[in-house]
């Protein structure tokens, strides 16, 4: 029988101990998602405490907001929300914390981490440090004998590399489990030799189609991009993110990212930050990439992400069924939903992590959760209904 409150007691009872073997499963994930660096090695992403982007508080009463048949409180509970921060026109208008979360608690972003890499890649490309159209092997020649041999950096950014890899979150064996062990997220079996991320890429030798084909979600692509960025800059990924993005948005707190046993960053899912700081990232994009009059991310890149994705690649790809009937695309690690309320730019992570950006209505919403399932169609649909209701409500104010 599982312990109802993990990590309580000194020491915790064995049934309530969070370990490398159970940290992403309920009920342990609720505690673990707020304490990742106590489970997996990490590298700090420093902020600049002297240049924090101040976000004034202007709370709004959203108790009357209806989301389907329920109110906002029911929505938060129904999506297992740990934290949510809503920024409208430069002010925090709503802030919610539960399950031990506080404004200063870092929480894992899961695959919203990919969206952070997309921003960093854009910033480096704008400076001429990273060539998006270059072959991946121009930066990592070690992979010339793999399925990445003809792929370009852009193919990895858009999840359109023809790599044979099944991102099956329920798999108990196979490449995805070996991938988790390589990144240090799963324990090794007795007697099993340790691996690492950079070695794991060399095992991806099979192709499942052409590059620049359908949207094919392969998390290792993003971790490989972290290696590409380190080669392009000659610096650790965590330090590049700190200088370019985290200090650029005026983060209030340091962030961190999990690393493997040799320090390779888990760019695909290991980024951990506070809800306020993630909301700052969204607010930066809602402000066309500018902070206090200074360009942090080029507006032209944001316009490109929103306007130039391939809808057919999305419709024939891996995740379209989670958003039935929606016109969407994926570009540079960001999802774009097109609808009557204007384009919605967002990042999506397993177990209910999100960052939403509505430029037209000056809205940014960061949301952390500890949902039981990695990808839950019902909760994804509920989340999208809730965000739609919030956008409509705030747009009228």
Secondary structure as UniProt FT lines:
FT   TURN            6..7
FT   TURN            10..11
FT   HELIX           14..16
FT   TURN            20..24
FT   TURN            26..27
FT   HELIX           28..32
FT   TURN            33..34
FT   HELIX           36..38
FT   STRAND          42..45
FT   TURN            49..50
FT   STRAND          56..57
FT   TURN            63..64
FT   STRAND          66..67
FT   TURN            68..69
FT   STRAND          70..71
FT   HELIX           72..78
FT   TURN            79..80
FT   STRAND          81..88
FT   TURN            89..90
FT   STRAND          91..97
FT   TURN            99..100
FT   TURN            103..104
FT   STRAND          107..108
FT   TURN            110..111
FT   HELIX           112..126
FT   TURN            127..128
FT   TURN            132..133
FT   HELIX           136..139
FT   HELIX           141..143
FT   TURN            144..145
FT   TURN            147..150
FT   HELIX           153..157
FT   TURN            158..159
FT   TURN            169..170
FT   HELIX           175..182
FT   TURN            183..184
FT   TURN            190..191
FT   HELIX           197..201
FT   TURN            202..203
FT   TURN            211..212
FT   HELIX           219..233
FT   HELIX           237..241
FT   HELIX           242..246
FT   TURN            247..250
FT   STRAND          255..259
FT   TURN            261..262
FT   TURN            267..269
FT   STRAND          271..273
FT   HELIX           275..286
FT   TURN            287..289
FT   STRAND          290..291
FT   TURN            292..293
FT   STRAND          294..295
FT   HELIX           299..307
FT   HELIX           311..315
FT   HELIX           320..323
FT   TURN            324..325
FT   STRAND          327..331
FT   TURN            332..333
FT   STRAND          334..338
FT   TURN            340..341
FT   STRAND          344..349
FT   TURN            350..352
FT   STRAND          353..358
FT   TURN            359..362
FT   STRAND          363..369
FT   HELIX           377..395
//
